[in-house]
Amino acid sequence: MATKVENATKAAGKTKMPRASVSFPPELYATLERIAKEKKVSVAWVVREAAEKYVGDQWPLFAGKG
């Protein structure tokens, strides 16, 4: 059975990335904002980059996939 995301993706004819809602301690979020500003990217981009690095460090066989 297809999920709502799969159905929406098929209807739109493109790949849709799953979303997540995350809460951060204020100090950590401030640091993420500072990093994002320095790199001229969004906080979401910084978090995605960090998550990819974490997964790659934990499971090296999956590094670079995704």
C-alpha positions as CSV (number, residue, x, y, z in Angstrom):
1,M,0.0,0.0,0.0
2,A,1.4,3.4,-1.0
3,T,2.0,6.1,1.6
4,K,0.7,9.7,1.3
5,V,4.2,10.8,0.4
6,E,4.5,8.2,-2.3
7,N,1.1,9.2,-3.7
8,A,2.0,12.9,-3.7
9,T,5.3,12.1,-5.3
10,K,3.7,10.1,-8.1
11,A,1.1,12.8,-8.7
12,A,3.7,15.6,-8.9
13,G,6.0,13.5,-11.1
14,K,9.0,14.3,-8.9
15,T,10.8,13.0,-5.8
16,K,9.7,14.5,-2.6
17,M,12.0,14.5,0.4
18,P,10.6,13.5,3.8
19,R,10.3,16.2,6.5
20,A,11.2,16.1,10.1
21,S,10.6,18.5,13.0
22,V,13.4,18.9,15.4
23,S,13.8,20.9,18.6
24,F,17.3,22.2,19.7
25,P,18.5,23.7,22.9
26,P,18.8,27.5,22.4
27,E,22.6,27.6,22.6
28,L,22.9,24.9,19.9
29,Y,20.4,26.5,17.6
30,A,22.3,29.8,17.9
31,T,25.5,28.0,16.9
32,L,23.7,26.4,13.9
33,E,22.5,29.9,12.9
34,R,26.0,31.3,13.1
35,I,27.4,28.5,11.0
36,A,24.6,28.9,8.4
37,K,25.2,32.7,8.2
38,E,29.0,32.2,7.8
39,K,28.4,29.6,5.0
40,K,25.6,31.7,3.5
41,V,23.2,28.7,3.6
42,S,20.1,27.8,5.6
43,V,20.0,26.2,9.1
44,A,18.3,23.2,7.4
45,W,21.3,22.8,5.0
46,V,23.7,22.8,8.0
47,V,21.6,20.2,9.8
48,R,21.3,18.0,6.7
49,E,25.1,18.2,6.2
50,A,25.7,17.3,9.8
51,A,23.2,14.3,9.6
52,E,24.9,13.0,6.5
53,K,28.3,13.2,8.1
54,Y,27.1,11.5,11.3
55,V,25.5,8.6,9.3
56,G,28.7,8.3,7.2
57,D,30.8,8.2,10.4
58,Q,28.5,5.6,12.0
59,W,28.0,3.4,8.9
60,P,30.9,4.0,6.4
61,L,29.3,1.7,3.8
62,F,26.4,4.2,3.5
63,A,28.7,7.3,3.2
64,G,27.9,9.3,0.1
65,K,24.5,7.6,-0.5
66,G,21.5,9.8,-0.3
